[in-house]
Amino acid sequence: MVFDQVKKILSEQFDVEEESITLETSIINDLGADSLDVVDLLMTIDDEFGVEVPDEDVEKVKTVEELVNYIEARQ
C-alpha cells in the first residue's frame, strides 16, 4: 500500500514515529519540512515509486494524502 510506504519514508526522513503520520498530516506544518526537505523527499519518491514530480506540481502536494493520491495517479 502506497500510504504505508510513504509513512515509512516520512518517518525516516523527518525522524518521527510512523504512527503519528496520518493522511491529514501536513508535510510542511506538521513535519517541519523546508524546501530542501521537500526536494529530498520528492527524489526519494522518484526512487521508490518511479514517480517524478515536476516543479510545477510540487506546490500542489501539501499533505500526506495529496502525496499518496499523486503517486497512485501516476503509477
C-alpha positions as CSV (number, residue, x, y, z in Angstrom):
1,M,0.0,0.0,0.0
2,V,1.4,3.4,-1.0
3,F,0.3,5.1,2.2
4,D,2.4,2.6,4.3
5,Q,5.4,3.1,2.1
6,V,5.1,6.9,2.3
7,K,4.7,6.8,6.1
8,K,7.9,4.8,6.3
9,I,9.8,7.3,4.1
10,L,8.5,10.3,6.0
11,S,9.2,8.6,9.4
12,E,12.8,8.0,8.4
13,Q,13.4,11.4,6.7
14,F,11.8,13.5,9.5
15,D,12.6,11.3,12.5
16,V,9.0,10.9,13.6
17,E,7.0,7.8,14.6
18,E,5.1,6.2,11.7
19,E,2.0,6.0,13.9
20,S,2.0,9.8,14.2
21,I,1.6,10.2,10.4
22,T,-1.9,10.3,9.1
23,L,-3.4,11.2,5.7
24,E,-4.1,14.7,7.1
25,T,-0.5,15.3,8.2
26,S,0.9,18.4,6.6
27,I,4.4,17.8,5.2
28,I,5.5,21.4,6.0
29,N,3.5,22.4,9.0
30,D,3.4,19.1,10.9
31,L,6.7,17.5,9.9
32,G,8.6,20.8,9.7
33,A,9.8,20.3,6.1
34,D,11.6,23.2,4.5
35,S,12.1,23.5,0.7
36,L,15.3,21.4,0.7
37,D,13.5,18.6,2.7
38,V,10.7,18.6,0.1
39,V,13.2,18.3,-2.8
40,D,14.9,15.4,-0.9
41,L,11.5,13.8,-0.3
42,L,10.5,14.0,-3.9
43,M,13.8,12.5,-5.0
44,T,13.1,9.6,-2.6
45,I,9.6,9.3,-4.0
46,D,11.0,9.1,-7.5
47,D,13.5,6.4,-6.5
48,E,10.9,4.3,-4.5
49,F,7.9,4.6,-6.8
50,G,9.3,5.7,-10.2
51,V,7.1,8.8,-10.0
52,E,8.8,12.1,-10.9
53,V,7.1,15.2,-9.5
54,P,7.6,18.2,-11.8
55,D,8.4,21.6,-10.2
56,E,5.0,23.0,-11.1
57,D,3.3,20.2,-9.2
58,V,5.4,20.5,-6.0
59,E,3.2,23.2,-4.5
60,K,0.1,21.0,-5.0
61,V,1.4,18.4,-2.6
62,K,0.9,19.7,0.9
63,T,-0.5,16.7,2.9
64,V,0.4,13.1,3.1
65,E,-3.0,12.3,1.4
66,E,-2.2,14.6,-1.5
67,L,1.2,12.9,-1.9
68,V,-0.3,9.4,-1.8
69,N,-3.0,10.4,-4.3
70,Y,-0.4,11.9,-6.6
71,I,1.7,8.8,-6.5
72,E,-1.2,6.4,-7.1
73,A,-2.5,8.5,-10.0
74,R,0.9,8.3,-11.8
75,Q,1.8,4.6,-11.2
